[in-house]
Amino acid sequence: MLSHLRDRMAEALQRAVEVEQLLADPETTKDASRLADLGREHHRLAEVVAKANRLAKAEQERDEAREMAAGDDPDFAAEAKAELVRLEAECAALEKALLPLLIPRDPLDDRPAIVEIRAGTGGDEAGLFAGDLLRRYTRFIERRGWRSEPSSYSEGTLGGVKESIFKVVGDGAFGLLRWESGVHRVQRVPATESQGRIHTSAATVAVLPEAEEVDMKIEEKDLRIDVFRSSGPGGQSVNTTDSAVRITHLPTGIVVSQQDQKSQLQNKAKGMEVLRARLLDLRLSEQEAERSRMRKSQVSTGDRSAKIRTYNFPQGRVTDHRVGLTLYDIDGVMNGDIAPFLEAIALASAEEKLSG
């Protein structure tokens, strides 16, 4: 593993030099698209260079401390040994931080993410938990300085959420949120439970990369578009025109309904955005299934039928089953602090790719 890391680091440092040279080339400035691509690559590589330089310095200091720890002066050697422990920990932490940065970046990672939250098994409690997840992601998005754009929302009973679909726009949105895809299971005493019994219910989360029209060409002949009158919670009409749109993709049977926008045209545009994302996700899932037949993955590929995380409120713990990480901070996690899980899964994925 370590030799692979060193090889990748050497390649990244070499590439950083090449990118700087290309950015200084007057020919590059004539191509705005290429200039933008190189600028993004330079930004990513700058972090690799900074951490690699710090690692080289820490390793040099570690080697010096090791020599001093073997010296004849007991007091001096004891001080050097303490410093050696600190430097070895720092080197290990820097190697761990470098690992995800050295894996070839999926070009889809920089795309906006389409997030779909749905109440699963568990009745009213599942809808309430889906609402909790929606608030949790909203806080996480706000903390990162990202932007969310609601696409579709269907209210459940008791103030819960039946379904919520929204787009997340921000640097690396899909690349980070993709690990949230799957079944989220909750264990707690519902507000409606008079006997104090713990219930288990679930909500599903699907995170899809936003698909551009060049990714998925959709033929009009493959679509059936129905229009109907929008309705709000409880079935009351929210307008007097048939502005809601239901789009059916005939070859796959995928159905998208959209009624949150003011006009039929806007609803169709939002619906097509979600449809393209689902079709791209279907294609990527088929490709991943083919790859999975050739290797055993350590990290879930995002199969929405897989239980990925359990939230146990009585014990105050959250467990991610893909990497075996448990945090006893359920309030913090439900308030948007999911970064430790995302980082652990990204690291496990990077280790798998590096050793594969």
Disulfide bonds with the S-S distance in Angstrom:
none
